[in-house]
Amino acid sequence: MGAIWLANGLAGHSLGGVDAFLPPAEVDAARQVQGSNVAAGSPWILNDLQTGLAHAKSEGKPLFIDFTGYTCTNCRWMEFNILSKPEIERDMNRFVKVRLYTDGEGEVLCKAARL
């Protein structure tokens, strides 16, 4: 029975509370937005605070910064259980949303460490 349940995850379905232990959804680096189900009405700007600040200024919206981590179980739990709620998604669309990963490798992490 457990194998059937886990097979649902391979098919892209939610595994409930276990989702928090999985790494975040893949990222579309070309568009710099995260391709997850979080606040789908308005995409997240990924690892680029300066772009987020510029968008917030040009759109006249407040900035919401989500400091997260690839290995952060609590962050994944919040994404799947709180930020994905329709009423929260609606409220979050009032903001320009920036997601900054505090862990990882490469140029993105080095850039974030200099902030």
C-alpha positions in Angstrom: 0.0 0.0 0.0 2.9 2.4 0.8 4.3 1.9 -2.7 1.1 3.0 -4.3 1.0 6.1 -2.1 4.6 7.0 -3.0 3.9 6.3 -6.7 1.4 9.2 -6.5 4.3 11.5 -5.7 6.1 10.3 -8.8 3.1 11.2 -10.9 3.3 14.8 -9.5 0.5 14.5 -6.9 0.9 15.8 -3.4 2.2 13.5 -0.7 0.6 15.6 2.1 3.0 16.3 5.0 5.9 14.5 3.3 6.0 17.3 0.7 7.8 19.5 3.2 10.8 17.2 3.2 11.2 17.4 -0.6 13.3 20.1 -2.3 11.4 23.0 -3.9 9.8 22.8 -7.3 12.1 23.3 -10.3 12.9 26.9 -11.2 12.6 28.5 -14.6 15.9 30.4 -14.6 15.2 32.2 -17.9 12.1 34.0 -16.4 13.5 34.1 -12.9 10.3 33.0 -11.4 9.6 29.8 -9.4 7.4 27.3 -11.1 5.6 26.0 -8.1 1.9 26.3 -7.1 2.6 29.2 -4.7 0.6 32.3 -5.6 0.2 31.4 -9.2 -1.7 34.6 -10.0 1.5 36.7 -9.7 4.9 35.0 -10.1 7.7 35.1 -7.6 10.9 36.9 -8.6 13.6 34.4 -7.7 16.9 35.4 -6.1 16.9 39.0 -7.4 16.2 41.6 -4.8 17.1 44.5 -7.1 14.6 43.4 -9.7 11.9 43.0 -7.0 12.6 46.5 -5.7 12.4 48.0 -9.2 9.1 46.2 -9.9 7.6 47.3 -6.6 8.5 50.9 -7.3 7.2 50.9 -10.9 4.0 49.1 -9.9 3.4 51.1 -6.7 3.1 47.9 -4.7 4.7 46.9 -1.4 7.5 44.3 -1.5 7.1 40.9 0.1 10.4 39.0 0.7 10.4 35.3 1.4 13.8 34.2 2.8 13.8 30.5 2.1 16.2 27.6 1.6 16.5 24.6 -0.6 17.0 22.5 2.5 14.4 24.3 4.7 11.6 21.8 5.7 9.6 24.5 7.5 9.8 26.7 4.3 8.3 23.9 2.2 5.6 23.3 4.8 4.6 26.9 4.6 4.6 26.9 0.8 2.3 23.8 0.6 0.1 24.5 3.6 -0.2 28.2 4.0 0.9 30.1 0.9 -1.1 27.8 -1.4 -4.4 28.6 0.3 -6.7 30.6 -2.1 -7.4 33.4 0.3 -3.6 33.8 1.0 -2.8 33.7 -2.7 -5.4 36.5 -3.3 -3.9 38.6 -0.5 -0.3 38.0 -1.8 -1.2 39.4 -5.2 -1.2 42.9 -3.6 2.6 42.5 -3.3 5.6 42.2 -5.6 6.9 38.8 -4.3 10.6 38.0 -4.1 11.9 34.7 -3.0 15.6 34.7 -1.8 17.3 31.4 -1.2 19.8 31.6 1.7 21.5 28.3 0.8 22.7 26.7 -2.4 25.8 27.1 -4.6 27.3 29.2 -7.2 26.9 32.8 -8.3 23.4 33.2 -7.0 24.4 32.4 -3.4 27.5 34.6 -3.6 25.4 37.5 -4.9 22.8 37.0 -2.1 25.6 36.8 0.6 26.7 40.3 -0.5 23.3 41.9 0.2 
